Amino acid sequence: MIDRRAAAGRILRAATSGGPPVTYALIALCCVVFVISPLSGFNPVYGTADALLAAQAGYFERWGVIPSELWDGSAHAVLTPLTALFVHGSWLHLLGNMLFLYVFGAMAEERMGHTEFAFFYLGCGYIALLAYAAAHSTSDQTLVGASGAISAVLGAFLYLFPRARVTSLFPFLLFLPLRFPAWIVLVFWFVLQWLAAEGAGSGPGVAYLAHVVGFATGFLYAWGRYHREARALRPDQAG
């Protein structure tokens, strides 16, 4: 268990120094990419009606992961698990991902440090999309979104801050904003993703498998990277 007083001090320093720059930069980049892309509908360069639909399809094919093409060895295909992390299919897709990144990314970044968090986010996101593509290697359906990387952030958060409390909206509680221990929220989320992945069938739809792989990768990374520090704490420091 990490030293809660030390963690609180680091978070306070981050807040007074302008916040977590990597988390904010990732959110800003995803938002800017979406707004200027043909997906937002705001950019008149892409036209309207059929021209806009064609531009959107071409945009997905250029920047998203196409599992059946990922293994052809081309430099472009190898890079798509990175570029796809910054492409979102709709406003709802974008805002949902950015909300989770905003809530959980700041504390994870402060714990890891800015540079490590950036490489962690990109690396885990790449692995999550790669795993999904491997499981659907014959699929021609394009995969986009930061969900795999954000899932890794959630997994790391669960290990690093198991006793933190977060405000969550649970649909079976009429979407009332209630505060729960983070581990309850994240374990509940993980179980839902796992069940959805099991019931998704053979064809790729929503990339639940990428969520599960990302979450597990993030948790295992945090455990491997920080469990020795936790064991080294004196008994009176443990939370």
C-alpha positions in Angstrom: 0.0 0.0 0.0 1.4 3.4 -0.9 1.9 6.2 1.7 -1.4 8.1 1.6 0.1 11.3 3.1 2.9 11.3 0.6 0.5 10.7 -2.3 -1.8 13.5 -1.1 1.2 15.8 -1.0 2.1 14.9 -4.5 -1.4 15.5 -5.8 -1.6 18.8 -4.0 1.7 19.9 -5.6 0.4 18.9 -9.0 -2.8 20.9 -8.5 -1.0 24.0 -7.4 1.5 23.7 -10.3 -1.1 23.7 -13.0 -2.2 20.1 -13.0 -1.1 17.0 -14.9 0.3 18.2 -18.2 0.3 14.9 -20.0 -3.3 14.0 -19.1 -4.4 17.5 -20.2 -2.4 17.3 -23.4 -3.8 13.9 -24.3 -7.4 15.2 -23.7 -6.7 18.4 -25.7 -5.1 16.4 -28.6 -7.9 14.0 -28.9 -10.5 16.8 -28.9 -8.6 18.8 -31.5 -8.1 15.8 -33.7 -11.8 15.0 -33.6 -13.0 18.6 -34.2 -10.8 19.1 -37.3 -11.6 15.6 -38.7 -14.5 14.7 -40.9 -16.2 12.9 -38.0 -17.2 16.1 -36.1 -19.1 17.6 -39.1 -17.6 21.0 -38.3 -14.9 21.1 -41.0 -16.5 22.3 -44.3 -13.5 21.0 -46.3 -15.0 17.5 -46.3 -18.3 18.6 -47.8 -21.7 17.2 -46.9 -23.9 14.1 -47.5 -22.2 11.4 -49.5 -18.9 13.3 -49.8 -18.8 13.6 -46.0 -19.5 9.9 -45.5 -16.8 9.0 -48.0 -14.4 11.2 -46.2 -15.2 9.6 -42.8 -14.7 6.1 -44.2 -11.4 7.1 -45.7 -10.3 8.7 -42.4 -11.0 5.6 -40.5 -9.1 3.4 -43.0 -6.1 5.7 -42.9 -5.7 6.2 -39.1 -7.5 3.3 -37.6 -6.4 -0.3 -37.1 -7.6 -2.8 -39.7 -6.7 -6.2 -38.2 -6.4 -8.0 -41.5 -3.9 -5.5 -42.7 -1.9 -5.1 -39.5 0.3 -8.0 -40.1 1.4 -7.1 -43.7 4.6 -5.5 -42.3 4.1 -2.0 -43.7 5.3 0.9 -41.6 1.9 2.5 -41.9 0.0 -0.6 -40.6 2.5 -0.9 -37.7 1.8 2.7 -36.6 -2.0 2.5 -36.7 -2.3 1.1 -33.1 -0.8 4.5 -32.1 -2.7 6.8 -34.4 -6.0 5.0 -33.6 -5.6 6.1 -30.0 -6.4 9.7 -31.0 -9.4 8.9 -33.3 -12.9 8.6 -32.0 -16.0 7.6 -33.9 -18.5 10.1 -32.4 -19.0 12.8 -29.8 -20.3 10.3 -27.3 -17.3 8.0 -27.9 -14.9 11.0 -27.4 -16.6 12.5 -24.3 -16.9 9.2 -22.5 -13.3 8.4 -23.0 -12.1 11.8 -22.0 -14.2 11.8 -18.9 -12.6 8.6 -17.6 -9.1 9.9 -18.6 -9.7 13.2 -16.7 -11.0 11.5 -13.6 -8.4 8.8 -13.3 -5.4 10.1 -15.3 -4.4 13.0 -13.1 -3.6 10.9 -10.0 -2.0 8.1 -12.1 0.3 10.6 -13.8 1.3 12.3 -10.6 2.2 8.9 -9.1 4.2 7.8 -12.1 5.7 11.0 -13.3 5.0 12.8 -16.5 7.4 11.0 -18.9 6.7 7.5 -17.5 2.9 8.1 -17.7 3.1 9.2 -21.3 5.0 6.1 -22.3 2.7 4.0 -20.2 -0.4 5.4 -21.8 0.9 4.9 -25.4 2.5 1.5 -24.8 -0.4 0.0 -23.0 -2.8 1.4 -25.6 -0.7 -0.1 -28.4 -0.7 -3.5 -26.7 -4.5 -3.4 -26.1 -5.2 -2.7 -29.8 -2.6 -5.2 -31.0 -4.2 -7.9 -28.8 -7.7 -7.2 -30.2 -6.3 -7.2 -33.8 -4.6 -10.5 -33.1 -7.8 -12.1 -31.8 -9.7 -10.8 -35.0 -6.9 -11.2 -37.5 -9.1 -11.7 -40.5 -11.4 -8.8 -39.8 -11.7 -5.8 -42.1 -13.5 -3.7 -39.6 -11.6 -0.6 -38.5 -10.8 -0.2 -34.8 -10.3 3.3 -33.3 -10.4 5.0 -29.9 -8.4 5.5 -26.7 -10.4 3.0 -24.7 -7.5 0.5 -24.5 -5.1 3.1 -23.2 -7.6 4.5 -20.8 -8.5 1.0 -19.5 -4.8 0.6 -18.7 -5.0 3.9 -16.7 -7.9 2.4 -14.8 -6.0 -0.8 -14.1 -3.0 1.1 -12.8 -5.2 3.4 -10.7 -6.8 0.3 -9.0 -3.4 -0.9 -7.9 -1.9 2.5 -7.0 -5.0 4.0 -5.2 -7.2 1.1 -4.0 -8.7 3.1 -1.2 -9.4 6.3 -3.2 -13.0 7.4 -3.5 -14.5 8.6 -6.7 -17.9 10.0 -7.7 -19.7 7.6 -10.1 -23.0 7.3 -11.9 -24.6 3.8 -11.6 -27.5 3.2 -14.0 -29.4 0.9 -11.6 -29.3 3.7 -9.0 -31.1 6.1 -11.4 -27.8 7.7 -12.4 -27.4 9.4 -9.0 -23.9 10.7 -8.5 -22.6 8.8 -5.5 -19.1 8.4 -4.0 -17.7 4.9 -3.9 -14.3 3.4 -3.2 -12.4 3.4 -6.5 -11.7 -0.3 -6.3 -15.5 -1.1 -6.3 -16.1 1.1 -9.3 -13.2 -0.3 -11.3 -13.7 -3.9 -10.5 -17.4 -3.5 -11.4 -16.4 -1.8 -14.7 -13.8 -4.6 -15.4 -16.4 -7.4 -14.8 -18.9 -5.7 -17.1 -16.2 -5.5 -19.8 -15.2 -9.1 -19.4 -18.8 -10.3 -19.6 -19.4 -8.1 -22.6 -16.3 -9.5 -24.3 -17.5 -13.1 -23.6 -20.8 -12.4 -25.2 -19.6 -10.3 -28.1 -19.6 -13.3 -30.5 -17.0 -14.0 -33.1 -17.2 -10.8 -35.0 -15.6 -7.6 -33.8 -18.1 -5.0 -32.5 -17.2 -2.8 -29.6 -13.6 -3.6 -28.6 -14.3 -5.1 -25.2 -11.3 -7.4 -25.5 -9.1 -4.3 -25.9 -10.6 -2.9 -22.7 -9.9 -6.1 -20.8 -6.4 -6.4 -22.1 -5.6 -2.7 -21.4 -7.0 -2.9 -17.9 -5.0 -6.1 -17.1 -1.8 -4.7 -18.7 -2.1 -1.4 -16.7 -2.7 -3.3 -13.4 0.2 -5.7 -14.0 2.5 -2.8 -14.9 1.7 -0.9 -11.8 2.2 -4.0 -9.7 5.5 -4.9 -11.2 6.7 -1.3 -11.1 5.6 -0.2 -7.6 5.0 -3.3 -5.4 8.6 -3.2 -4.0 8.1 0.4 -2.9 4.9 -0.6 -1.1 6.7 -3.4 0.7 9.5 -1.1 1.7 7.2 1.2 3.7 7.4 1.1 7.4 4.4 -0.5 9.2 3.2 2.9 10.5 3.2 4.3 6.9 1.0 1.6 5.4 -2.5 2.6 4.5 
